[in-house]
């Protein structure tokens, strides 16, 4: 009888003596785009959402911080230089999608080929994916008037391109190349 009791109680003691192994609620969870798991749920970095942080969240606004003009037309439409005996005096304008000017820079005097004019812009654009901007480059000639050199229309953010959130956006056409330094507000 004693033997039977020991045989019966032995498995009970084993069962009671075993601690339940706790499982990590994040063991099977994968969080993308610099998200991290806590208590079985992904905590997503700014700009991302969804159960695994795989979905981009459109920014409320985008800040256009700096513009660098890399290349521009070296010759005027007439075939000559922009200024008779010096480089062009370059400035830029930015227009909103209604054609209203929202930014005008100062000008760089006698810009030579190979130099890179840089403007600190600090312009906030709301709803940047649906509001295209137009950047226009001009040669400043004072009382003689300004001469349009080249322009480009672009968006600071494209939700349909899944390109994350680059700090620098480069826009290029055959005669124009510009770098835009951006900041995103979520």
Secondary structure, DSSP 8 states (H G I E B T S, - for coil): -HHHHHHHHHHHHHHHHS------TTTT----TT-EEETTEEE--TTEESTTS-EE---SEEEEEEEEEEE--SS-TTSS-SSSSS-EEEEEEEE-TTS-EEEE---EEEE-TT---EEEEEEEEETTTT--EEEEEEE--GGG--EEEEEEEE-S--TTS-----SEEEEEETTEEEEEEEEEE-
